[in-house]
Amino acid sequence: MPRTAVIIAHGELEVTPQIREAVARADLIVAADGGAASAIAHGWWPHLLVGDLDSAPPEVQAAVLEHGGRIVRYPARKDETDTELALRAALESGAEEVLLIGAAGNRLDHTLANVLLLALPEAAQVRLTILAGKQRLFLIRDAAEIRGQPGDLVSLLPIGGDASGIWTTGLEYPLADGTLPLGTPRGVSNVLCEPRATVRVQKGLLLAIVTEQ
């Protein structure tokens, strides 16, 4: 059973030291369709390639198989995106931590859909994080610790409804039993004051976006 799974989606992929470290320690690498070509270009060989394969040409598929990977093909007319299928495969493998890279790009609909995958109920018990350049995104369902360097930006955005009963430490603009209403940007661009901050929320979901400075 893998402890850490990395999913490589078919979006923009800025390879940072954090991403290299994540791939190096991954027990399972899952490529979502065209993400396989990005993976191979960086010398990363997927253990699993999933999707309708409209963006993974035959030579990429052949290379995955030649390096011991598996391919699970789905029909083009399906309810799930290729990235969702890859995430579900990682969850079904029993991974305790899932890191999603290549999830952002010039298709805003795909980017938003990938961000909203953080709220997938089946992922509630897994450490699921999106890594996008110098940013990392994750969902806070009850409590979380945020690590980084003082000066890093921390945005907290409610999704699915208002978030209330929010308590924070280690941030320049603290909240004490605060509320962040859905649709307002009040939680954008807070600042990490210490190497470690904490966030607790009693009701609702918070999307945390940490930007390294």
N, C-alpha and C positions, 0 to 999 in steps of 0.2 A: 504494500500500500504506500503510495508516494506521500511524502510530507508536504512537498512544495511542487506546485505545477505552474508553468508559465504558458500563457496563451499569447500567440502572435497573430494579431488581426491584420487586415489588409488596409491599414491607414498609414499615415506618416510615421516613420520610425526614426527618431533621433536617439542614437545609441550613446548613452551616458555611462559613466562608471557604475552607477547604481543598477542600470539595466544589465550591463555585462556581468556584474556580480550575481544578479538574480538568475540569469540564464545559467551561469556556471554552477550554481548550487541546486538547480532544478532537478527533481527526480523524474519529472514528466514534462515534455514540451509538446504542446498541441498547437498546430497551425490551423487557422480558420481560412480555408480556401487560398486566396492570393497571398496570405501571410506566409505561406510556405516558401514562395520565391524570395521574400525579404529575409526569412530565416536562413535559407541556404546561402544567400549573398553575403551573410555575415559569418558563415561557417557553423551555423547552428542546424542540427539535423533533427527534424520533428520525429517524435515517437508515433505521433498520430496526426493525420491530415483529415479534416472533416469539412463538409460543405457540398454545394452543388457543383463545385469545381469549374465554374465558368471563368474563373480568374487564375486557375492553376493549369498551365499548359501541360501537354503530355510529357514533355521532357522533365518538368518539375515533378510530376507524379512518379515517373520512372526513377528519378534520383532518390525520392523518399523511400520507395520500395527497395532499391538497391542498398540503401543504408539501414535496412532492417525496420523501417517504419511501416505502419498500417494506414490504410485509407478506408474511410467510411463515406460513401457517396450518398447524397440525398437528392431528391428531385428538385428541379428549379422552382416548381410551384409548391411552396411549403409555408407554414406559419411562422417559423423561426428564422432569424438571421443566421448567417454562418457563424458569427461570433457567439451568439447564444448557444448554438449547437456545441461549439468548442467549450464553452463554459460548463454546459451540462455534462459533457464528457469528463471534464476535470473533476466536477463534483461527484459524479458517479464512480470515479476512480478512488474516492475516499481521501483526496488531498485535504490537508488541514489549512494550507495557505495557497491562495491562487493570485498570481500577478498577471495583469492584463496589459500588454504593450501593443503599440500600433493601433490604438483604439480611437485616435483623433485624426482629423484630416479636413479636406475641403468639402466633404459631404457633411453638412451640419446635421442632417437627419440621422445619419449613421453615428456621428459623434454623440448626439444626445441619446440615441437609443442605447449606445454602449455604456454611457454614464448611468442611465436608468437601470441597467443590468445589476448595478450594485444593490438595488432594492429587491432583487429576486428573492422570494421567500425561502427557496431552497438553499440560498447562500447565507442564511442568517447565522449559522454556526461556524462559518469559515472566515478566515482573514482574507478578504477580497480587496485588492488594491489595483487601481489603474495607475500606471507609470507613463507620464507623457512629458518627455524632456525633463525640465527642472521641476515639474509638478507631480504631485501624487494625490490621488483622490480616493476617498473611502467613505463608507457610511457609518454614522454613529447612531446606534439603536438604543443604547442606554448610557454607556460610559466608554471613554477612550482616552489613551495617553498619546500625546503628539510630541514627537522628538524632532529636534532640528537645531539650528543655530540661531542665537538671538538676532533679530532683524528679519528672519523669514516671515513671509506673509501667511496668514491663516484666515481663510474665508469659511464661514459656516452658513449654509443655506438650507432652509427647510424645504423638504419635498413631500408631496402628498397631503399637505395641510400644515396648519400652524404647529410650531414646536415650542413647548413651554416647559417651565421648571428647569431652566438651563443654568448651570453653575460652571464657571470656568476659573482656572488658576493659571498663572504663568503667561497671560496675555495682556497687552497694553490696555485694552478696553475690556474690562471684566464684566461678566454677567453674574448676578446673584438672584436666582429665582426669576430669570428673565424670560421673555417671550420673543420669538422671531416669527412674525406673521408670514404666511405664504404670499409670495408675490412682491415682497419688499426686499431691497438690497442692503438692509441694515447690517447684516453680518459679513459684508465684504471687506477685505483688506484690514483685518486685525493684524497685530504684530506679535511675534513670539519674543517674550522678554527674557526667557530662560531656556536652557537646553531641553526642558521638559515642561509641557503644559498638560492640564487635564480638562476634560469636558464631560459633564454629566447632563443628560436630558431625561426628564421624567415622562414626557408625553410627546410623541411625534418622532420624526426622523430628520437627522441633520446630515447634509452632504458636506464633508470637510475637504477643502482644497488647500494643500500646503505648497507654497511656491518658494523654492530656494533663492536666496538673494546673493 
